[in-house]
Amino acid sequence: MKQVLQGLNYMPGFMFGKDVGYEEFLNRVRSGELKLKSQGLWDVPHPWLNLFIPKSQISDFNNGVFRGIVLERNITTGPVLVYPMNRQKWDDRMSAVIPDEEIFYTVGFLHSSGFDTWEAFEDQNKDIMRFCNKTGILFKQYLPHYSTKEEWVHHFGSKWK
């Protein structure tokens, strides 16, 4: 682990590490789902938001979303996943639309809520996307829920045809 962290600038007291096998890593969200099911807590609303953020704008996203919206609302329940991705690993035939940069981040807010509190999470998701649109962050949403043709054309860009 020491070799992996060498050269990184971080606060050691905030580091959390867990060594798991490759298969367990790939199934990490599924294991959380099974745990919640065993406790009777899975059959609730899951107002998830999954975005692809260009590397050149991840700092702006961090400042406005993680340090702004998310901290101010303080309602996050469930994992928040952030992973760097390489465009070259994606096939142009895939239906998912990704940012037009070689490196981008997938950011997933995997919330679980009560039946009477899901709207607060949905409002937060909308605020995050409004912030990105307002500040020019060229995000792409994974599994979007657009309601107009114009929104879909914007989402797919050159893939629209």
Secondary structure, 3 states (H helix, E strand, C coil): CHHHHCCCCCCHHHCCCCCCCHHHHHCHHHHHHHHHHHCCCCCCCCCCEEEEEEHHHHHHHHHHHHHHHHHHHCCCCCCEEEEEEEHHHCCCCCCCCCCCCCEEEEEEECCCCCCCCHHHHHHHHHHHHHHHHHHCCCCEECCCCCCCHHHHHHHHHHHHC
